[in-house]
């Protein structure tokens, strides 16, 4: 009896060891599987998506039809199951397409300000209506246009701007630190880092809530993070919104931008000084400034259509019954800006980095998951979204109409622009410190002798400019990695040089094409890390959560009750 007991104990220990070994081998096999991600396969997929045949991948065009059909084919060939419970690889996304032309007149005491469309300003309307008019509305400068109760901040100070045109600055209020005026005060709007209050989308949202007739944002390249030409290039073609029951009548009728130089000229004619107004606007006691004798008029003609765009979705089903209905999500937007037949020379916005590279990365990671045996415990969803370039619309639609409950969604890992410049010792995390996903990323990267770098340009608000943000708004912890800054074998300023060159030369321009000097070895290493993070979450890591001071935590807490 005693000997039998000993044998039973030994057998149990041996069984436990065997199970531990099995789990370890499973994880090792997953790490080995990630080695199937290669620069050659990644480049071949980018070349397809960024080819002229795909016509710039704009929603509602032949380019969309080719793109989504090709993505469906890729997922089928991998053996991935359809991501939509209806048995298809698509989630229909209803979009309203609007092509706007406009005339604008800003007058100062009857004197017209000379304005050239798409050089000095752009003006659009998201109203699904053939004509939108604003006639001689009074103009009010409202600083940064921010209402932030948690900071005791109100740029409107009770002034009624209903029916008026509001003129406002880009980004957050740049409040100087009293202890060091060269730095920003960390007690307001996260200091150097941009908050959602600094995003142009917020500024139009608050203008809508206030009942303004038009909202004009003063563009500055530094704070915005891109030149004015990026806006004019996008404005030259059809823009989109989600189809809403009210035809977007609740939105501010005119959404406009004006160049910094032209805004300064306008204010000078009105007896004001832009630099002085900017200094006044960084104080909580700022008062809106009615520009005496200044009126703005707009007539916007819209060509309208309703289209049914598509998110492309595929899934790997979890291997454990008790966890199969929990989801890890990877996202990358397939769309770009289409083509502009009015351009001289090359007319296709190929979007090679933005975001053929991210979609190719999504496919590479999906292929690794498809090969895993056994599958991870939880299910994994691969979501290639539409209309990101139009305001994160595909991701927004998914987040508002999820195919699988967000309560059971662990996290989103988003890929928007991979590293095409070589290996780095680090990975940049946009929104570092927002959630404990950073802790998991730190463990994974340390395993591969790499580190995390926080966003080197937090003032540009990148966290609010890609698809993961729509998941974050709904409370789902979201991870937005970007290329690292410490390039192997390169000078310390190499990262800044290549990023700046890309933004100035290629971002949202027809020149964003596959380049002969690309080095995708860094992208391969990054994708391996993104796979490892997602695999650990899918295979049993605890549900991640937002950090205590995150603006998204309360949404997640309410969801999980």
C-alpha positions in Angstrom: 0.0 0.0 0.0 2.8 2.4 1.0 4.7 1.6 -2.2 1.6 2.1 -4.3 1.1 5.5 -2.7 4.7 6.4 -3.5 4.2 5.3 -7.1 1.0 7.4 -7.4 2.8 10.5 -6.1 5.7 9.9 -8.4 3.2 9.4 -11.3 1.5 12.6 -10.5 4.8 14.5 -10.4 5.8 12.9 -13.7 2.4 13.9 -15.2 2.7 17.5 -13.9 6.2 17.7 -15.4 5.0 16.3 -18.7 2.2 18.9 -18.8 4.7 21.6 -18.0 7.0 20.4 -20.7 4.1 20.2 -23.1 3.1 23.8 -22.4 6.7 24.9 -22.7 7.1 23.0 -26.0 3.9 24.6 -27.2 5.2 28.1 -26.4 8.6 27.2 -28.0 6.8 25.9 -31.1 4.9 29.3 -31.2 8.2 31.2 -31.0 9.6 29.0 -33.8 6.6 29.5 -35.9 7.1 33.3 -35.8 10.3 32.7 -37.7 8.1 32.1 -40.7 7.8 35.9 -41.0 10.3 36.9 -43.6 11.3 40.1 -45.3 10.7 38.5 -48.7 7.1 37.5 -48.1 6.4 40.9 -46.4 7.8 42.8 -49.4 5.9 40.7 -51.9 2.6 41.5 -50.1 3.4 45.2 -49.8 4.2 45.4 -53.5 0.8 43.9 -54.4 -1.2 46.2 -52.2 0.8 49.3 -53.2 0.7 48.6 -56.9 -1.0 50.9 -59.4 -3.4 48.0 -60.1 -5.0 48.6 -56.7 -5.5 52.3 -57.6 -4.7 53.7 -54.2 -7.2 51.5 -52.3 -9.8 54.2 -51.7 -13.2 53.1 -50.3 -16.0 52.9 -52.8 -13.8 52.5 -55.9 -12.5 49.7 -58.0 -9.5 49.8 -55.8 -11.5 48.7 -52.8 -13.1 45.8 -54.7 -9.6 44.5 -55.7 -8.2 45.0 -52.3 -10.9 43.3 -50.3 -11.1 40.4 -52.8 -7.3 39.9 -52.5 -7.4 40.0 -48.7 -10.2 37.4 -48.6 -8.2 35.2 -50.9 -5.2 35.5 -48.7 -7.2 34.5 -45.6 -8.8 31.6 -47.4 -5.4 30.3 -48.6 -4.1 30.4 -45.0 -7.1 28.3 -43.9 -8.4 30.9 -41.5 -12.1 30.9 -40.8 -14.4 33.7 -41.8 -14.3 36.4 -39.1 -18.0 37.4 -39.4 -20.5 35.0 -37.6 -22.6 35.2 -40.7 -20.0 33.0 -42.4 -18.3 35.7 -44.5 -14.9 37.4 -44.4 -16.6 40.9 -44.5 -18.3 43.3 -42.2 -20.3 45.8 -44.2 -19.6 49.4 -43.3 -22.2 52.0 -44.6 -20.4 55.1 -45.7 -21.7 58.4 -47.0 -19.4 59.8 -49.8 -19.2 63.5 -50.3 -17.2 65.4 -52.9 -17.3 69.1 -52.0 -16.6 72.3 -54.0 -16.9 75.6 -52.3 -16.7 79.4 -52.4 -15.7 81.3 -49.3 -15.7 84.9 -48.5 -14.2 86.5 -45.3 -14.7 90.2 -45.1 -13.3 92.7 -42.6 -15.5 95.8 -42.4 -16.5 95.1 -45.9 -13.0 94.5 -47.3 -12.7 91.0 -48.7 -9.7 88.9 -47.7 -8.0 87.4 -50.7 -8.5 83.6 -50.4 -7.4 80.8 -52.8 -9.1 77.5 -52.2 -6.7 74.7 -51.3 -3.8 77.1 -51.0 -4.9 79.4 -48.2 -7.8 77.4 -46.9 -10.0 74.3 -47.3 -13.7 74.1 -46.5 -15.9 70.9 -46.5 -19.2 69.8 -45.1 -20.2 66.4 -43.8 -23.9 67.2 -44.1 -25.4 64.7 -46.6 -27.0 67.5 -48.5 -26.4 68.9 -52.0 -25.9 72.5 -50.8 -24.7 73.9 -47.5 -24.7 77.7 -47.0 -23.4 80.0 -44.3 -24.1 83.7 -44.9 -22.2 86.5 -43.3 -21.7 84.8 -39.9 -19.9 86.8 -37.2 -16.4 85.4 -36.5 -15.2 84.7 -32.9 -11.7 83.6 -32.0 -12.1 81.0 -29.3 -8.4 80.2 -28.5 -8.0 76.4 -28.7 -11.7 75.8 -28.6 -11.4 73.5 -25.6 -13.9 72.7 -22.8 -12.1 70.5 -20.3 -13.8 70.5 -16.8 -11.1 68.4 -15.3 -8.6 71.2 -15.9 -11.1 74.0 -15.1 -10.7 75.0 -18.7 -13.4 76.7 -20.9 -12.4 78.6 -24.0 -16.0 79.7 -24.6 -16.6 81.2 -21.1 -20.4 81.2 -21.7 -20.2 83.1 -25.0 -23.0 82.0 -27.3 -21.4 81.0 -30.7 -24.6 79.5 -32.1 -24.8 80.5 -35.8 -21.3 82.0 -35.7 -18.0 81.1 -37.3 -15.4 80.1 -34.7 -11.7 80.5 -35.4 -9.4 78.3 -33.2 -5.8 77.1 -32.8 -4.6 73.6 -33.5 -3.5 71.2 -30.7 -3.9 71.6 -26.9 -3.4 74.8 -25.0 0.4 75.1 -24.7 0.5 76.1 -21.0 4.0 77.1 -20.0 5.4 75.5 -16.8 5.8 78.3 -14.1 9.0 76.7 -12.9 10.5 76.5 -16.4 8.7 78.6 -19.1 10.6 76.8 -21.8 8.7 73.6 -20.9 4.9 72.9 -20.8 3.1 72.6 -17.5 2.6 68.8 -16.8 -0.5 69.7 -14.8 -2.4 70.7 -17.9 -3.2 68.5 -20.9 -0.4 66.1 -20.1 2.3 68.7 -20.7 4.1 68.0 -23.9 1.9 65.1 -24.9 -1.3 65.8 -26.9 -4.7 64.9 -25.4 -7.8 64.3 -27.4 -8.7 67.9 -26.8 -5.9 68.8 -29.3 -7.3 66.7 -32.1 -9.1 68.4 -35.0 -11.9 65.8 -34.6 -12.6 67.1 -31.1 -12.6 70.7 -32.3 -15.3 70.0 -34.8 -17.2 67.9 -32.3 -17.3 70.8 -29.7 -18.2 73.2 -32.5 -21.1 71.0 -33.3 -22.2 70.8 -29.7 -22.0 74.6 -29.4 -24.2 75.1 -32.5 -21.6 77.0 -34.6 -22.3 77.6 -38.2 -18.7 77.0 -39.2 -15.4 76.0 -37.5 -12.0 77.1 -38.9 -8.8 75.6 -37.5 -5.6 77.6 -37.9 -3.0 75.1 -39.3 0.5 75.1 -38.0 2.9 72.4 -39.3 4.8 71.9 -36.0 1.9 71.3 -33.7 -0.2 69.5 -36.4 2.7 67.1 -37.3 2.2 67.5 -41.1 2.3 70.3 -43.6 -0.8 72.1 -45.0 -0.3 70.3 -48.3 -1.5 67.1 -46.6 -4.8 68.7 -45.9 -5.2 70.2 -49.4 -4.3 66.9 -51.0 -7.0 65.1 -49.0 -9.6 67.8 -49.6 -9.2 67.6 -53.4 -11.1 64.3 -53.4 -14.2 62.6 -52.0 -14.4 62.3 -48.2 -16.5 60.0 -46.2 -18.5 59.7 -43.0 -20.5 56.9 -41.5 -24.1 57.0 -42.7 -26.2 58.4 -39.9 -30.0 58.6 -39.6 -29.9 62.4 -39.3 -27.6 62.7 -42.5 -25.0 64.3 -40.2 -27.2 67.4 -39.6 -26.0 67.4 -36.0 -22.5 68.2 -37.2 -21.2 71.7 -37.7 -22.2 72.7 -41.2 -18.8 73.8 -42.4 -15.5 72.3 -41.3 -12.6 74.4 -42.5 -8.8 75.0 -42.1 -6.9 78.1 -42.8 -3.1 78.5 -43.2 -1.2 80.2 -40.5 0.0 83.0 -42.8 -3.5 83.7 -44.0 -4.9 83.6 -40.5 -2.3 86.1 -39.4 -3.3 88.4 -42.3 -7.0 88.1 -41.4 -6.4 89.0 -37.8 -4.1 91.9 -38.7 -6.9 93.4 -40.8 -9.2 92.9 -37.8 -6.8 94.9 -35.6 -5.5 91.8 -33.8 -2.2 90.0 -33.6 -2.0 86.2 -33.9 1.1 85.8 -31.8 -0.5 87.9 -29.0 -3.8 86.0 -29.2 -1.8 82.7 -28.9 -0.1 84.0 -25.8 -3.5 84.9 -24.3 -5.0 81.6 -25.2 -2.7 79.5 -23.0 -4.2 80.9 -19.8 -7.4 79.6 -18.1 -8.8 83.1 -17.8 -8.7 83.5 -21.6 -11.8 85.2 -23.0 -13.2 84.6 -26.5 -12.5 87.5 -28.8 -15.3 88.7 -31.1 -13.6 89.9 -34.3 -15.4 93.2 -34.8 -16.6 93.7 -38.3 -15.4 90.3 -39.5 -17.9 88.0 -41.3 -17.6 84.7 -43.0 -19.7 83.2 -45.8 -19.5 79.8 -47.4 -21.4 78.0 -50.1 -20.5 74.3 -50.4 -21.8 72.1 -53.2 -21.8 68.4 -52.5 -21.8 65.5 -54.9 -23.3 62.7 -52.8 -23.4 58.9 -52.8 -24.0 56.2 -50.3 -21.7 53.2 -50.5 -21.3 49.9 -48.7 -17.6 49.5 -47.8 -16.1 46.5 -46.1 -13.9 45.6 -43.2 -12.2 42.3 -43.9 -12.2 39.9 -41.0 -10.8 36.4 -40.4 -10.3 34.4 -37.2 -8.4 31.6 -35.5 -10.7 29.7 -33.2 -9.4 29.3 -29.6 -8.5 25.7 -28.5 -10.0 25.8 -25.0 -13.7 25.5 -24.5 -13.9 27.8 -21.5 -11.9 30.6 -23.2 -12.9 30.3 -26.9 -15.4 33.1 -26.7 -12.6 35.6 -25.5 -10.9 37.5 -28.2 -7.5 39.0 -29.1 -7.7 41.5 -32.0 -5.1 42.6 -34.5 -6.0 45.6 -36.7 -4.5 47.3 -39.8 -6.3 49.6 -42.2 -6.3 48.5 -45.9 -7.4 51.9 -47.3 -5.5 54.8 -48.7 -6.3 58.0 -50.7 -7.0 56.6 -54.2 -5.9 58.6 -57.2 -6.1 62.2 -58.4 -6.4 62.5 -62.2 -5.7 66.2 -62.0 -2.1 65.6 -60.8 0.7 65.8 -63.3 2.9 62.7 -63.6 2.2 59.9 -61.2 -1.4 60.1 -60.0 -1.9 57.1 -57.7 -1.5 57.5 -53.9 0.0 54.0 -53.5 0.3 54.2 -49.7 3.2 51.7 -49.4 4.2 52.5 -45.9 0.7 53.9 -45.0 -0.6 51.3 -44.9 0.2 48.5 -47.2 3.1 47.7 -44.8 0.7 47.3 -41.8 -1.7 45.1 -43.8 1.2 42.9 -45.0 2.2 42.6 -41.3 -1.3 41.6 -40.4 -1.2 38.9 -43.0 2.2 37.6 -41.8 1.0 37.4 -38.2 -2.2 35.7 -39.3 -0.3 33.1 -41.3 1.8 32.3 -38.2 -1.3 31.8 -36.0 -2.9 29.7 -38.8 0.0 27.3 -38.6 0.0 26.9 -34.9 -0.9 23.5 -33.5 -2.3 23.5 -31.0 -4.2 26.8 -31.3 -4.0 29.3 -28.5 -6.7 29.0 -25.8 -8.5 32.1 -26.8 -9.7 33.1 -30.3 -7.8 35.7 -32.4 -9.5 38.1 -34.8 -7.7 39.7 -37.8 -9.4 42.9 -38.8 -8.4 44.8 -41.9 -10.4 48.0 -41.6 -11.7 50.5 -44.2 -11.8 54.3 -44.2 -9.1 54.9 -41.6 -7.9 57.8 -43.7 -11.4 59.3 -43.6 -11.4 59.5 -39.8 -11.0 55.9 -38.5 -14.5 55.0 -39.8 -14.1 51.3 -40.3 -12.6 50.8 -36.8 -15.3 53.1 -35.4 -18.0 51.1 -37.0 -16.6 47.8 -35.7 -16.2 49.3 -32.2 -19.8 50.5 -32.2 -21.1 47.3 -33.9 -18.7 44.6 -32.7 -18.9 41.2 -34.2 -17.8 39.8 -30.8 -18.6 41.5 -27.5 -16.0 44.1 -26.4 -16.5 42.9 -22.9 -14.8 39.7 -23.9 -12.2 41.4 -26.1 -8.8 41.5 -24.3 -6.9 44.0 -26.4 -6.3 45.4 -29.9 -2.8 45.5 -31.4 -2.7 47.9 -34.3 -0.2 48.1 -37.1 -0.1 51.4 -39.0 3.2 51.9 -40.8 5.9 49.4 -40.3 9.7 50.0 -40.0 11.2 50.1 -43.5 14.6 51.4 -42.5 16.4 48.5 -40.7 16.8 46.9 -37.3 16.4 48.8 -34.1 17.3 47.9 -30.5 13.9 49.1 -29.4 10.2 49.5 -30.2 8.3 52.7 -29.8 5.0 52.5 -28.0 2.5 55.3 -28.7 0.6 55.9 -25.5 3.2 54.3 -23.3 2.0 54.3 -19.8 -1.7 54.1 -20.6 -2.2 50.4 -19.8 -0.4 47.3 -18.4 -0.1 46.0 -22.0 3.2 47.9 -21.7 4.4 45.5 -19.0 3.7 42.5 -21.2 5.5 44.2 -24.1 8.4 44.9 -21.8 8.7 41.2 -20.8 8.5 40.1 -24.5 11.0 42.6 -25.7 13.5 41.8 -22.9 13.3 38.1 -23.9 14.6 39.3 -27.3 17.1 41.7 -25.8 15.2 44.7 -26.9 13.6 47.7 -25.1 10.7 50.0 -25.1 10.9 53.7 -26.1 8.1 56.1 -25.3 6.6 58.2 -28.1 9.4 60.7 -29.1 6.8 63.2 -30.4 3.8 63.0 -27.9 2.9 66.5 -28.8 1.6 65.3 -32.2 -1.1 63.1 -30.7 -0.4 60.0 -32.7 -2.4 57.9 -30.1 -5.6 59.6 -31.4 -4.8 59.2 -35.1 -5.1 55.5 -35.8 -7.6 52.7 -35.5 -6.7 51.4 -32.1 -8.1 54.7 -30.7 -11.7 53.6 -31.6 -11.2 50.5 -29.4 -9.7 52.6 -26.6 -12.7 55.0 -26.7 -14.9 52.0 -26.0 -12.7 50.8 -23.2 -10.7 48.1 -24.8 -6.9 48.4 -23.9 -5.2 49.2 -27.2 -1.6 48.9 -28.2 -0.1 51.1 -30.9 3.6 50.2 -31.7 5.8 52.1 -34.0 9.4 51.7 -35.3 12.0 52.2 -32.7 14.5 55.1 -32.6 17.8 53.3 -31.8 18.8 51.9 -35.2 21.5 49.3 -35.1 24.7 50.6 -36.7 23.3 54.0 -37.4 23.9 57.5 -35.9 21.8 58.7 -33.0 19.9 61.1 -35.2 19.1 58.5 -38.0 15.6 57.9 -36.8 14.6 61.5 -36.7 16.1 62.0 -40.2 14.2 59.2 -41.9 10.9 60.0 -40.1 11.2 63.6 -41.0 12.0 62.8 -44.6 9.1 60.4 -44.9 6.6 63.0 -43.5 7.9 65.8 -45.7 8.4 63.9 -48.9 6.0 60.9 -48.9 3.3 61.0 -46.3 -0.1 61.1 -48.0 1.6 61.8 -51.3 1.9 59.8 -54.5 5.5 59.2 -53.7 4.7 56.8 -50.8 5.9 53.9 -52.9 8.1 50.9 -52.4 11.7 52.2 -52.4 14.7 50.2 -53.5 16.7 51.1 -50.4 14.1 49.7 -48.0 15.4 47.4 -45.3 12.6 45.2 -43.8 14.7 43.3 -41.3 13.5 45.6 -38.5 9.9 45.1 -39.5 10.4 41.3 -39.3 11.7 41.6 -35.8 8.9 43.9 -34.8 6.2 41.6 -36.2 7.8 38.8 -34.2 7.4 40.8 -31.1 3.8 41.8 -31.9 3.0 38.1 -32.5 4.5 37.1 -29.2 2.5 39.7 -27.3 -0.7 38.6 -29.0 0.0 35.0 -28.6 0.6 35.3 -24.8 -2.6 37.2 -24.5 -4.5 34.6 -26.5 -2.9 31.7 -24.7 -3.9 32.7 -21.2 -2.4 35.9 -19.9 -4.8 37.9 -17.6 -7.1 40.4 -19.2 -5.1 43.6 -19.5 -6.4 46.9 -18.0 -5.9 50.6 -18.2 -3.7 52.3 -15.7 -5.4 54.2 -12.9 -4.9 57.7 -14.4 -6.0 56.7 -17.9 -9.0 58.5 -19.4 -10.3 55.2 -20.8 -10.3 53.2 -17.5 -13.8 54.2 -16.4 -15.3 52.9 -19.6 -13.6 49.5 -19.2 -14.6 49.3 -15.5 -18.3 49.9 -16.4 -18.1 47.4 -19.2 -16.7 44.6 -17.0 -19.3 45.0 -14.2 
